[in-house]
């Protein structure tokens, strides 16, 4: 216990509080800019078990803010790399790495194993999904988010009837309404600040120190270090928008319901297609391989797309794909502007992606 003597000496914490931390099981969703500092400080404080869920791999652009990784980690799964970093420094902390994203299928199986969840994700689909799951399983959720030079922090689903993410953002944003960090930029130290505050909020909840941000949202501005809070009132109308049963939750396609970007994964697109009049459009040249021979797929190379407006406008949803997803993303954005149609998406990774129907059977 010598490592924790400074915090045990706090009258508010003491040995009893330290034991609560030792017994705690915390799931961190996302091992990026927010998740990395949260994981680090939870481990340093002596949290007993930390689950880390992230399906992404480390890239060079992560290194300015995702402090658990170095040059040698590029290409490795973030969750496993984070677990290795913590285990080397704090072998007394149990870190469980989940090298896959959280989904409506696997999240219900994980949640019963944990006392609290920290949301370190960076997209709205994941945030709504995690919020709804923690509400369904009555698990407190430490929320954090950053945008440019501003950050937000709150504790959702603290108890029956307390506010959650849907009280802060009742309506899912329209496609393209809010840019992500890749588009708007972020100063690496900001997610470090908010992620550390998420760890602090989790420790407070577990040990009973101070007042947690229940029915309150904290806003932080890096430019002038200003901090202000706003109260959040639980609204019955917002509760009606979230799934009330596990079956409904697992049938909800959050990626399609909250497509804030142009990109949609193959699995989400294929699952959504039967529920809505949808078509897939291969915008590649005829000689590009492999081809997808499917009745739902039209082959319309880029130069001919504008002449096929009538065909594409008849479908409620259009999924464009190319070889690797780069051309389709650009074209999807342009067609949305030209035709004022938001239901046009680019399929992430293109036909060459491991999850494409040419390679993987669903």
Secondary structure as GFF3:
##gff-version 3
##sequence-region A 1 362
A	DSSP	three_ten_helix	2	4	.	.	.	ID=ss1
A	DSSP	alpha_helix	5	8	.	.	.	ID=ss2
A	DSSP	alpha_helix	14	23	.	.	.	ID=ss3
A	DSSP	beta_strand	25	29	.	.	.	ID=ss4
A	DSSP	alpha_helix	33	45	.	.	.	ID=ss5
A	DSSP	beta_strand	49	53	.	.	.	ID=ss6
A	DSSP	three_ten_helix	60	62	.	.	.	ID=ss7
A	DSSP	three_ten_helix	71	73	.	.	.	ID=ss8
A	DSSP	alpha_helix	78	89	.	.	.	ID=ss9
A	DSSP	beta_strand	94	98	.	.	.	ID=ss10
A	DSSP	alpha_helix	107	111	.	.	.	ID=ss11
A	DSSP	beta_strand	116	119	.	.	.	ID=ss12
A	DSSP	alpha_helix	124	136	.	.	.	ID=ss13
A	DSSP	beta_strand	140	147	.	.	.	ID=ss14
A	DSSP	beta_strand	150	156	.	.	.	ID=ss15
A	DSSP	alpha_helix	165	168	.	.	.	ID=ss16
A	DSSP	alpha_helix	181	184	.	.	.	ID=ss17
A	DSSP	alpha_helix	188	207	.	.	.	ID=ss18
A	DSSP	beta_strand	216	221	.	.	.	ID=ss19
A	DSSP	beta_strand	226	231	.	.	.	ID=ss20
A	DSSP	alpha_helix	236	239	.	.	.	ID=ss21
A	DSSP	alpha_helix	246	251	.	.	.	ID=ss22
A	DSSP	alpha_helix	254	257	.	.	.	ID=ss23
A	DSSP	beta_strand	263	264	.	.	.	ID=ss24
A	DSSP	alpha_helix	266	273	.	.	.	ID=ss25
A	DSSP	beta_strand	278	282	.	.	.	ID=ss26
A	DSSP	beta_strand	297	299	.	.	.	ID=ss27
A	DSSP	three_ten_helix	302	304	.	.	.	ID=ss28
A	DSSP	three_ten_helix	306	308	.	.	.	ID=ss29
A	DSSP	alpha_helix	309	314	.	.	.	ID=ss30
A	DSSP	beta_strand	317	321	.	.	.	ID=ss31
A	DSSP	alpha_helix	326	339	.	.	.	ID=ss32
A	DSSP	beta_strand	344	347	.	.	.	ID=ss33
###
